[in-house]
Amino acid sequence: MSINRRSKNITQGVARSPNRAMYFAMGYQEEDFNKPMIGIANGHSTITPCNSGLQPLADSAVAAIKCAGGNPQIFGTPTISDGMSMGTEGMKYSLVSREVIADCIETAVQGQWMDGVLAIGGCDKNMPGGLIGIARMNVPAIYVYGGTIKPGHYKNKDLTIVSAFEAVGEFTAGRMNEQDFKGIEKTPARVPARVAACTPPIP
């Protein structure tokens, strides 16, 4: 079985010359059409801290796929932050976003005849959305979770987003002063950068 059995549907043969022309426009070489096309469903965004640290993982995936002899193809997936949209009309889109993420992955992988896909996500809708998309397709796939966010610190206490919600209640009830309220609000958890190593394949 060829390792590009799907992508060759749009890269092989005389009739696919226009298809190849579009790949050449992106810097592909003739030999690339015998390599597998591997999608990278990149959930990076600057909408929420859950996803704002994912780009280094996508960059590492690109390098690793190239090292393994494949052609990485990055495409984006959306995200909605529950924490930010909560209590507003925007919250109606949160659960729906899970299906949109799944649809994005399925659409790109199936529409472009990708030979495999690596999905990267960081929030609680990215993970099920990515896995639903993967389950719909009969292609090799891996899901990479961005990991937990390190806590912030204020007055020697670890803070998470829950700390901010709790502070709203404490401040509203008059059990917290404004200085501490603002101190908790302005001491967010930080997203660490992660870069994976890549070992070139043995010739």
Contacts in CASP RR format, 6 or more apart in sequence:
PFRMAT RR
TARGET T0000
AUTHOR 0000-0000-0000
METHOD contacts of the structure
MODEL  1
MSINRRSKNITQGVARSPNRAMYFAMGYQEEDFNKPMIGIANGHSTITPC
NSGLQPLADSAVAAIKCAGGNPQIFGTPTISDGMSMGTEGMKYSLVSREV
IADCIETAVQGQWMDGVLAIGGCDKNMPGGLIGIARMNVPAIYVYGGTIK
PGHYKNKDLTIVSAFEAVGEFTAGRMNEQDFKGIEKTPARVPARVAACTP
PIP
2 8 0 8 1.000
3 35 0 8 1.000
3 36 0 8 1.000
3 115 0 8 1.000
4 11 0 8 1.000
4 33 0 8 1.000
4 34 0 8 1.000
4 35 0 8 1.000
4 36 0 8 1.000
4 37 0 8 1.000
4 115 0 8 1.000
5 115 0 8 1.000
6 37 0 8 1.000
6 113 0 8 1.000
6 114 0 8 1.000
6 115 0 8 1.000
6 116 0 8 1.000
6 139 0 8 1.000
7 36 0 8 1.000
7 37 0 8 1.000
7 112 0 8 1.000
7 113 0 8 1.000
7 114 0 8 1.000
7 115 0 8 1.000
8 33 0 8 1.000
9 113 0 8 1.000
10 16 0 8 1.000
10 19 0 8 1.000
10 112 0 8 1.000
10 113 0 8 1.000
11 19 0 8 1.000
11 20 0 8 1.000
11 23 0 8 1.000
11 33 0 8 1.000
11 37 0 8 1.000
12 33 0 8 1.000
20 28 0 8 1.000
20 33 0 8 1.000
23 32 0 8 1.000
23 33 0 8 1.000
28 71 0 8 1.000
32 71 0 8 1.000
35 69 0 8 1.000
35 70 0 8 1.000
35 71 0 8 1.000
36 69 0 8 1.000
36 70 0 8 1.000
36 71 0 8 1.000
36 115 0 8 1.000
36 116 0 8 1.000
37 70 0 8 1.000
37 71 0 8 1.000
37 73 0 8 1.000
37 112 0 8 1.000
37 113 0 8 1.000
37 114 0 8 1.000
37 115 0 8 1.000
37 116 0 8 1.000
38 65 0 8 1.000
38 70 0 8 1.000
38 71 0 8 1.000
38 72 0 8 1.000
38 73 0 8 1.000
38 114 0 8 1.000
38 115 0 8 1.000
38 116 0 8 1.000
38 117 0 8 1.000
38 118 0 8 1.000
39 72 0 8 1.000
39 73 0 8 1.000
39 74 0 8 1.000
39 75 0 8 1.000
39 108 0 8 1.000
39 109 0 8 1.000
39 114 0 8 1.000
39 116 0 8 1.000
39 117 0 8 1.000
39 118 0 8 1.000
40 58 0 8 1.000
40 61 0 8 1.000
40 62 0 8 1.000
40 65 0 8 1.000
40 72 0 8 1.000
40 73 0 8 1.000
40 74 0 8 1.000
40 75 0 8 1.000
40 117 0 8 1.000
40 118 0 8 1.000
40 119 0 8 1.000
40 120 0 8 1.000
41 75 0 8 1.000
41 76 0 8 1.000
41 77 0 8 1.000
41 104 0 8 1.000
41 105 0 8 1.000
41 108 0 8 1.000
41 109 0 8 1.000
41 117 0 8 1.000
41 118 0 8 1.000
41 119 0 8 1.000
41 120 0 8 1.000
41 130 0 8 1.000
42 54 0 8 1.000
42 55 0 8 1.000
42 58 0 8 1.000
42 74 0 8 1.000
42 75 0 8 1.000
42 76 0 8 1.000
42 77 0 8 1.000
42 120 0 8 1.000
43 51 0 8 1.000
43 54 0 8 1.000
43 58 0 8 1.000
43 76 0 8 1.000
43 77 0 8 1.000
43 79 0 8 1.000
43 120 0 8 1.000
43 121 0 8 1.000
43 122 0 8 1.000
43 126 0 8 1.000
44 51 0 8 1.000
44 52 0 8 1.000
44 53 0 8 1.000
44 54 0 8 1.000
44 55 0 8 1.000
44 58 0 8 1.000
44 76 0 8 1.000
44 120 0 8 1.000
45 51 0 8 1.000
45 52 0 8 1.000
45 78 0 8 1.000
45 79 0 8 1.000
46 52 0 8 1.000
47 79 0 8 1.000
47 80 0 8 1.000
47 81 0 8 1.000
47 84 0 8 1.000
48 79 0 8 1.000
48 81 0 8 1.000
48 83 0 8 1.000
48 84 0 8 1.000
48 123 0 8 1.000
49 149 0 8 1.000
49 188 0 8 1.000
49 189 0 8 1.000
49 191 0 8 1.000
50 79 0 8 1.000
50 81 0 8 1.000
50 122 0 8 1.000
50 123 0 8 1.000
50 124 0 8 1.000
50 126 0 8 1.000
50 149 0 8 1.000
51 79 0 8 1.000
51 121 0 8 1.000
51 122 0 8 1.000
51 123 0 8 1.000
51 126 0 8 1.000
52 191 0 8 1.000
53 146 0 8 1.000
53 191 0 8 1.000
53 192 0 8 1.000
53 193 0 8 1.000
53 194 0 8 1.000
54 120 0 8 1.000
54 121 0 8 1.000
54 122 0 8 1.000
54 146 0 8 1.000
56 193 0 8 1.000
56 194 0 8 1.000
56 195 0 8 1.000
57 120 0 8 1.000
57 144 0 8 1.000
57 146 0 8 1.000
57 194 0 8 1.000
57 196 0 8 1.000
58 74 0 8 1.000
58 120 0 8 1.000
59 195 0 8 1.000
60 194 0 8 1.000
60 195 0 8 1.000
60 196 0 8 1.000
60 197 0 8 1.000
60 198 0 8 1.000
61 72 0 8 1.000
61 118 0 8 1.000
61 120 0 8 1.000
61 144 0 8 1.000
61 196 0 8 1.000
62 72 0 8 1.000
62 74 0 8 1.000
63 198 0 8 1.000
64 196 0 8 1.000
64 198 0 8 1.000
65 71 0 8 1.000
65 72 0 8 1.000
65 118 0 8 1.000
66 72 0 8 1.000
67 198 0 8 1.000
67 199 0 8 1.000
67 200 0 8 1.000
67 201 0 8 1.000
68 201 0 8 1.000
69 201 0 8 1.000
73 112 0 8 1.000
73 114 0 8 1.000
75 104 0 8 1.000
75 108 0 8 1.000
76 104 0 8 1.000
77 101 0 8 1.000
77 104 0 8 1.000
77 105 0 8 1.000
77 119 0 8 1.000
77 121 0 8 1.000
77 126 0 8 1.000
77 130 0 8 1.000
78 97 0 8 1.000
78 100 0 8 1.000
78 101 0 8 1.000
78 104 0 8 1.000
79 97 0 8 1.000
79 101 0 8 1.000
79 121 0 8 1.000
79 122 0 8 1.000
79 123 0 8 1.000
79 125 0 8 1.000
79 126 0 8 1.000
80 90 0 8 1.000
80 93 0 8 1.000
80 94 0 8 1.000
80 97 0 8 1.000
80 125 0 8 1.000
81 123 0 8 1.000
82 91 0 8 1.000
82 94 0 8 1.000
82 123 0 8 1.000
82 124 0 8 1.000
82 125 0 8 1.000
83 161 0 8 1.000
85 91 0 8 1.000
85 93 0 8 1.000
85 94 0 8 1.000
94 125 0 8 1.000
95 125 0 8 1.000
97 125 0 8 1.000
98 125 0 8 1.000
98 128 0 8 1.000
98 129 0 8 1.000
98 132 0 8 1.000
99 129 0 8 1.000
99 132 0 8 1.000
101 125 0 8 1.000
101 126 0 8 1.000
101 129 0 8 1.000
101 130 0 8 1.000
101 132 0 8 1.000
101 133 0 8 1.000
102 129 0 8 1.000
102 130 0 8 1.000
102 132 0 8 1.000
102 133 0 8 1.000
102 136 0 8 1.000
103 133 0 8 1.000
105 117 0 8 1.000
105 119 0 8 1.000
105 129 0 8 1.000
105 130 0 8 1.000
105 133 0 8 1.000
105 134 0 8 1.000
105 137 0 8 1.000
106 133 0 8 1.000
106 136 0 8 1.000
106 137 0 8 1.000
108 114 0 8 1.000
109 116 0 8 1.000
109 117 0 8 1.000
109 137 0 8 1.000
109 139 0 8 1.000
110 137 0 8 1.000
114 139 0 8 1.000
115 139 0 8 1.000
115 140 0 8 1.000
116 139 0 8 1.000
116 140 0 8 1.000
116 141 0 8 1.000
117 134 0 8 1.000
117 137 0 8 1.000
117 139 0 8 1.000
117 140 0 8 1.000
117 141 0 8 1.000
117 142 0 8 1.000
118 141 0 8 1.000
118 142 0 8 1.000
118 143 0 8 1.000
118 144 0 8 1.000
119 130 0 8 1.000
119 131 0 8 1.000
119 133 0 8 1.000
119 134 0 8 1.000
119 141 0 8 1.000
119 142 0 8 1.000
119 143 0 8 1.000
119 144 0 8 1.000
120 143 0 8 1.000
120 144 0 8 1.000
120 146 0 8 1.000
121 127 0 8 1.000
121 130 0 8 1.000
121 143 0 8 1.000
121 144 0 8 1.000
121 145 0 8 1.000
121 146 0 8 1.000
122 145 0 8 1.000
122 146 0 8 1.000
122 147 0 8 1.000
127 143 0 8 1.000
127 145 0 8 1.000
130 143 0 8 1.000
131 143 0 8 1.000
134 141 0 8 1.000
134 143 0 8 1.000
146 194 0 8 1.000
149 160 0 8 1.000
149 189 0 8 1.000
149 190 0 8 1.000
149 191 0 8 1.000
150 189 0 8 1.000
150 190 0 8 1.000
150 191 0 8 1.000
150 192 0 8 1.000
151 158 0 8 1.000
151 159 0 8 1.000
151 160 0 8 1.000
151 189 0 8 1.000
152 158 0 8 1.000
152 159 0 8 1.000
152 160 0 8 1.000
152 187 0 8 1.000
152 188 0 8 1.000
152 189 0 8 1.000
152 190 0 8 1.000
153 159 0 8 1.000
153 187 0 8 1.000
154 180 0 8 1.000
154 183 0 8 1.000
154 184 0 8 1.000
154 187 0 8 1.000
155 180 0 8 1.000
157 163 0 8 1.000
159 184 0 8 1.000
159 187 0 8 1.000
159 188 0 8 1.000
159 189 0 8 1.000
160 189 0 8 1.000
161 189 0 8 1.000
163 184 0 8 1.000
164 184 0 8 1.000
164 185 0 8 1.000
167 176 0 8 1.000
167 180 0 8 1.000
167 181 0 8 1.000
167 184 0 8 1.000
167 185 0 8 1.000
169 176 0 8 1.000
170 176 0 8 1.000
170 181 0 8 1.000
171 178 0 8 1.000
171 181 0 8 1.000
END
